[in-house]
Amino acid sequence: MTEKTTLTVRLSGALSRHVADAVGEESGAYENVSEYVRDLIRRDMQRTDEERFERLKSELQLAFAQPESSYQPLSAEDIIRRNSDRG
């Protein structure tokens, strides 16, 4: 069973107008506010995943750019300990 959460959000001014423009039968891209908020959350989740991937890619590029002599053998226990220390 999927967990559901109900949120109450108060908006005013420019934020309220922006949501009203995004939601509506005539010109809005969304049928209702819930649909709009779900899309925003999905986009934020996607952005977060992309940022994590880019960080990982950067770390790997740095690692592969190092001379082979700088590599150190690590055991699985070494890696687990190192990653748990990073919190």
trRosetta pair geometry for C-beta under 8 A, 3 or more apart (Angstrom, degrees):
i j d omega theta_ij theta_ji phi_ij phi_ji
7 37 7.6 -155 62 168 134 159
9 37 7.9 159 10 -102 148 140
11 15 4.3 -123 -161 111 109 111
11 16 4.2 156 120 -74 100 75
11 19 6.0 85 86 5 167 140
12 15 6.7 46 57 53 33 101
12 16 5.2 -5 -130 -22 17 128
13 16 6.1 112 49 20 30 100
13 17 7.1 -61 144 -2 35 102
14 17 5.7 -57 -145 40 32 111
14 18 6.1 37 156 -25 66 106
15 18 5.7 -54 -148 33 29 113
15 19 6.6 26 156 -15 64 104
16 19 6.0 -56 -150 37 31 108
16 20 6.3 31 152 -19 64 109
17 20 5.5 -56 -147 38 32 114
17 21 6.3 34 154 -21 66 105
18 21 5.8 -54 -150 34 30 111
18 22 6.4 24 153 -16 64 109
19 22 5.7 -59 -147 39 33 109
19 23 6.0 0 163 8 69 114
19 33 6.3 29 178 -119 120 100
19 36 6.6 134 -147 115 84 159
20 23 6.4 -71 -135 54 25 89
20 24 6.9 48 175 -50 59 119
21 24 7.4 -56 -154 3 19 128
21 27 7.1 -45 -163 103 67 115
21 28 6.7 159 150 -96 34 84
22 28 5.5 66 141 -145 26 95
22 29 5.9 -42 -162 38 70 93
22 30 5.7 24 146 21 86 111
22 36 5.3 99 123 -126 124 137
23 28 4.6 27 170 -157 7 155
23 30 4.9 -43 -100 80 72 101
23 31 7.3 -3 -150 103 82 15
23 32 6.1 42 -152 -150 122 16
23 33 5.5 -28 -82 -71 164 60
23 35 7.7 136 -112 59 102 99
23 36 5.4 -82 -68 -34 105 140
24 27 5.9 12 83 53 123 67
24 28 3.4 129 38 -14 71 122
25 28 7.1 38 3 33 19 105
25 31 7.9 43 -89 -135 58 65
28 31 7.6 152 103 -80 119 21
29 36 7.9 106 80 -101 88 94
30 33 7.5 98 117 -90 133 21
30 35 4.5 175 -164 94 108 111
30 36 4.1 180 57 -66 175 87
30 39 6.9 -136 -92 7 127 139
31 35 5.5 65 47 13 81 155
32 35 5.2 100 59 6 72 102
32 36 7.2 -135 103 -3 41 91
33 36 5.4 -57 -151 38 37 115
33 37 6.2 34 155 -18 71 106
34 37 5.9 -55 -145 38 30 108
34 38 6.3 32 156 -19 65 106
35 38 5.9 -54 -147 36 28 112
35 39 6.5 29 154 -18 62 106
36 39 5.9 -58 -153 35 29 111
36 40 6.5 30 151 -19 64 105
37 40 5.5 -51 -148 34 35 114
37 41 6.4 34 153 -19 66 104
38 41 5.7 -54 -149 36 32 110
38 42 6.4 33 152 -19 65 105
39 42 5.6 -52 -146 36 33 112
39 43 6.3 33 155 -18 65 105
40 43 5.8 -56 -149 37 30 111
40 44 6.3 30 152 -20 64 106
41 44 5.6 -54 -148 36 32 112
41 45 6.4 35 152 -20 65 104
42 45 5.7 -54 -150 35 32 112
42 46 6.4 32 152 -19 65 105
43 46 5.6 -53 -147 37 33 113
43 47 6.3 36 152 -21 66 104
44 47 5.6 -50 -146 35 32 113
44 48 6.4 35 153 -20 64 104
45 48 5.7 -53 -150 35 31 113
45 49 6.5 32 152 -18 64 105
46 49 5.7 -54 -150 37 32 112
46 50 6.3 31 153 -19 66 106
47 50 5.7 -55 -147 38 31 111
47 51 6.3 33 153 -21 65 104
48 51 5.7 -52 -148 34 30 111
48 52 6.5 31 153 -18 63 105
49 52 5.8 -55 -150 36 31 111
49 53 6.3 32 152 -19 65 106
50 53 5.6 -53 -147 36 32 113
50 54 6.3 33 154 -20 66 105
51 54 5.7 -53 -147 36 31 111
51 55 6.5 33 153 -19 64 103
52 55 5.8 -53 -150 34 32 111
52 56 6.4 30 153 -17 65 106
53 56 5.7 -56 -149 38 32 111
53 57 6.1 34 152 -21 66 107
54 57 5.5 -51 -143 37 31 114
54 58 6.4 35 154 -21 64 103
55 58 5.7 -54 -150 35 31 112
55 59 6.4 29 153 -17 65 105
56 59 5.7 -55 -149 37 32 111
56 60 6.3 29 154 -17 66 107
57 60 5.8 -56 -148 38 30 110
57 61 6.3 32 154 -21 65 106
58 61 5.7 -53 -147 35 30 111
58 62 6.5 31 154 -17 64 104
59 62 5.8 -55 -151 36 31 111
59 63 6.3 31 152 -20 65 108
60 63 5.5 -54 -145 37 33 113
60 64 6.1 25 159 -13 68 108
61 64 6.0 -57 -142 41 28 104
61 65 6.2 31 155 -25 62 110
62 65 5.7 -60 -149 33 29 113
62 66 7.2 40 152 -34 61 97
63 66 6.0 -46 -164 11 35 114
66 70 4.6 -90 166 64 119 136
66 71 7.2 138 104 -56 121 73
67 70 5.3 99 66 -5 76 101
68 71 5.8 -34 -168 4 51 116
74 78 4.1 -130 -164 85 90 136
74 79 5.5 99 139 -52 129 87
74 82 7.8 -36 -154 -6 141 140
75 78 4.7 108 50 -1 71 100
75 79 7.3 -139 95 -1 42 85
76 79 5.8 -56 -152 37 35 110
76 80 6.2 34 152 -18 68 107
77 80 5.7 -53 -144 38 31 111
77 81 6.2 32 157 -19 65 108
78 81 5.9 -59 -148 38 26 110
78 82 6.2 25 155 -19 64 110
79 82 5.7 -54 -144 37 29 111
79 83 6.2 21 159 -12 65 110
80 83 6.1 -61 -145 42 27 105
80 84 6.1 22 158 -17 65 110
81 84 6.0 -58 -142 38 27 106
81 85 6.4 31 156 -23 62 107
82 85 5.9 -57 -154 31 28 113
82 86 7.1 30 150 -24 61 103
83 86 5.7 -48 -155 24 39 115
84 87 7.5 45 173 -70 42 45
